[in-house]
Amino acid sequence: MDKNDDLREVSEELEEEITEAPEDENTEELEEADAVSEYNDTATQFSELEDALAEANDKYLRLFAEYDNYRKRTAKEKTETYQNASVKCVEKLLPVLDSFERSLEAECTDENFKNGMSMIYNQLTGFLTQMNVTEIEALGAEFDPNIHNAIQQLDGTDYASNHVCSVFQKGYMLGDKLVRPAMVAVAV
């Protein structure tokens, strides 16, 4: 009976191993399934976070670009506003300058008065020079409708055709912006 007992013991042990083995495999499969599921959940969360980060980064870049455009636009508007105000100021001063030029050409017996007028005229022209106001050189130049206002055409002049032969009123520029076109006569 010893052998029978030994066989029974071995047989019982084998049965236990067989019944335990499937349980271990099921447990391992369940653990693997849980790990895969957890990995998939983590990967999904990671993907969602990456998407949210990309969206936030896109919003940031758009906002930064919009702010940069706003800053450039306001700086340009500020410059244009200043230049337009300067042009309007110079436009108002030009008739005064014209009057001073005519008064200096007039006959005057009082030299002190004439010198005083000349000094004021020089101050005014100095101010305009500081403001970057330049006179348009018109006499003898080729006619340019962008800076000249032709009010007369003359035949038989010493000037070439389509060139300014007489200036009735000087034109002025403020930097590269036209303040007042020169009123001229053009040779035909």
C-alpha positions as CSV (number, residue, x, y, z in Angstrom):
1,M,0.0,0.0,0.0
2,D,2.8,2.2,0.2
3,K,3.0,2.3,-3.5
4,N,-0.7,3.1,-3.7
5,D,-0.4,5.8,-1.2
6,D,2.6,7.2,-3.0
7,L,0.6,7.1,-6.2
8,R,-2.3,8.8,-4.7
9,E,-0.2,11.5,-3.3
10,V,1.5,12.1,-6.6
11,S,-1.9,12.0,-8.3
12,E,-3.3,14.5,-5.8
13,E,-0.3,16.8,-6.3
14,L,-0.7,16.7,-10.1
15,E,-4.4,17.4,-9.8
16,E,-3.6,20.4,-7.6
17,E,-1.0,21.6,-10.1
18,I,-3.4,21.2,-13.0
19,T,-6.2,23.0,-11.2
20,E,-3.8,25.7,-10.0
21,A,-2.1,26.2,-13.4
22,P,-5.2,27.4,-15.2
23,E,-5.9,29.7,-12.3
24,D,-2.4,31.1,-12.6
25,E,-2.7,31.5,-16.3
26,N,-6.1,33.2,-15.9
27,T,-4.7,35.5,-13.3
28,E,-1.7,36.4,-15.5
29,E,-4.1,37.0,-18.5
30,L,-6.3,39.2,-16.3
31,E,-3.2,41.1,-15.0
32,E,-2.0,41.6,-18.6
33,A,-5.5,42.8,-19.7
34,D,-5.5,45.2,-16.8
35,A,-2.0,46.4,-17.7
36,V,-3.0,46.9,-21.3
37,S,-6.2,48.7,-20.3
38,E,-4.3,50.9,-17.9
39,Y,-1.7,51.6,-20.7
40,N,-4.5,52.5,-23.2
41,D,-6.1,54.8,-20.6
42,T,-2.8,56.5,-19.9
43,A,-2.0,56.8,-23.6
44,T,-5.5,58.3,-24.2
45,Q,-5.0,60.8,-21.4
46,F,-1.5,61.6,-22.7
47,S,-3.0,62.1,-26.2
48,E,-5.7,64.4,-24.8
49,L,-3.1,66.4,-22.9
50,E,-1.0,66.8,-26.0
51,D,-4.0,68.0,-28.0
52,A,-4.9,70.4,-25.2
53,L,-1.3,71.7,-25.2
54,A,-1.3,72.1,-28.9
55,E,-4.6,74.0,-28.8
56,A,-3.3,76.3,-26.1
57,N,-0.1,76.8,-27.9
58,D,-2.0,77.7,-31.1
59,K,-4.2,80.2,-29.2
60,Y,-1.1,81.7,-27.6
61,L,0.6,82.1,-31.0
62,R,-2.5,83.6,-32.6
63,L,-2.9,86.0,-29.7
64,F,0.8,87.0,-29.9
65,A,0.5,87.6,-33.6
66,E,-2.7,89.7,-33.1
67,Y,-1.0,91.8,-30.4
68,D,2.1,92.3,-32.6
69,N,-0.1,93.4,-35.5
70,Y,-2.0,95.8,-33.2
71,R,1.3,97.2,-31.9
72,K,2.6,97.8,-35.4
73,R,-0.7,99.3,-36.6
74,T,-1.0,101.7,-33.7
75,A,2.7,102.8,-34.2
76,K,2.0,103.4,-37.9
77,E,-1.2,105.3,-37.1
78,K,0.6,107.4,-34.5
79,T,3.3,108.3,-37.0
80,E,0.7,109.1,-39.7
81,T,-1.3,111.2,-37.2
82,Y,1.8,113.2,-36.3
83,Q,2.8,113.7,-40.0
84,N,-0.7,114.7,-40.9
85,A,-0.8,117.2,-38.1
86,S,2.6,118.6,-39.2
87,V,1.4,118.9,-42.8
88,K,-1.7,120.8,-41.7
89,C,0.4,123.1,-39.6
90,V,2.8,123.8,-42.5
91,E,-0.1,124.3,-44.9
92,K,-1.4,127.1,-42.6
93,L,2.1,128.7,-42.4
94,L,2.8,128.7,-46.2
95,P,0.5,131.7,-47.0
96,V,2.4,133.6,-44.3
97,L,5.7,132.7,-45.9
98,D,4.4,133.8,-49.3
99,S,3.3,137.1,-47.9
100,F,6.7,137.6,-46.3
101,E,8.5,136.9,-49.6
102,R,6.3,139.4,-51.4
103,S,6.9,142.0,-48.7
104,L,10.6,141.5,-49.0
105,E,10.5,142.1,-52.7
106,A,8.5,145.4,-52.2
107,E,10.3,148.8,-52.2
108,C,10.9,150.0,-48.7
109,T,12.7,153.2,-47.6
110,D,13.1,152.2,-44.0
111,E,16.1,149.9,-43.8
112,N,15.5,148.9,-40.2
113,F,12.0,147.8,-41.0
114,K,13.3,145.8,-44.0
115,N,16.0,144.2,-41.9
116,G,13.4,143.3,-39.2
117,M,11.2,141.7,-41.9
118,S,14.2,139.8,-43.3
119,M,15.1,138.5,-39.8
120,I,11.5,137.3,-39.2
121,Y,11.5,135.6,-42.7
122,N,14.8,133.9,-41.9
123,Q,13.4,132.6,-38.6
124,L,10.3,131.3,-40.3
125,T,12.3,129.5,-43.0
126,G,14.7,128.2,-40.4
127,F,11.8,126.7,-38.5
128,L,10.4,125.1,-41.7
129,T,13.9,123.6,-42.4
130,Q,14.0,122.1,-38.9
131,M,10.5,120.6,-39.6
132,N,12.1,118.9,-42.7
133,V,10.1,121.1,-45.1
134,T,11.7,121.5,-48.5
135,E,10.9,123.7,-51.5
136,I,10.1,121.9,-54.7
137,E,12.6,122.9,-57.3
138,A,10.4,123.6,-60.2
139,L,11.9,126.1,-62.6
140,G,13.6,124.3,-65.5
141,A,12.5,120.8,-64.2
142,E,10.5,118.4,-66.3
143,F,6.8,118.7,-65.6
144,D,5.6,116.1,-63.0
145,P,1.9,116.1,-62.4
146,N,2.5,114.6,-58.9
147,I,4.3,117.7,-57.6
148,H,3.4,120.4,-60.2
149,N,0.1,122.1,-60.9
150,A,0.2,123.4,-64.5
151,I,-2.1,126.5,-64.9
152,Q,-0.6,127.7,-68.2
153,Q,1.2,126.5,-71.3
154,L,3.6,128.8,-73.0
155,D,5.0,128.8,-76.6
156,G,8.4,130.2,-77.6
157,T,10.2,129.9,-74.3
158,D,13.9,129.1,-73.8
159,Y,12.9,125.9,-72.1
160,A,12.5,122.4,-73.6
161,S,9.0,121.1,-74.3
162,N,7.2,119.7,-71.2
163,H,9.5,121.6,-68.8
164,V,8.5,124.2,-66.2
165,C,9.2,127.7,-67.6
166,S,7.6,129.9,-64.9
167,V,6.7,129.4,-61.3
168,F,3.6,131.3,-59.9
169,Q,3.6,129.8,-56.4
170,K,6.3,127.6,-54.8
171,G,5.5,124.1,-53.9
172,Y,6.7,122.4,-50.7
173,M,7.3,118.8,-49.4
174,L,7.3,117.7,-45.8
175,G,9.8,114.8,-45.9
176,D,8.4,112.7,-48.7
177,K,4.8,114.0,-48.4
178,L,3.5,116.7,-50.7
179,V,2.2,119.7,-48.7
180,R,1.4,122.0,-51.6
181,P,2.1,121.5,-55.4
182,A,4.0,124.2,-57.2
183,M,1.7,126.3,-59.5
184,V,3.6,126.5,-62.8
185,A,3.6,127.3,-66.5
186,V,4.8,124.6,-68.8
187,A,6.6,125.1,-72.1
188,V,5.0,123.6,-75.2
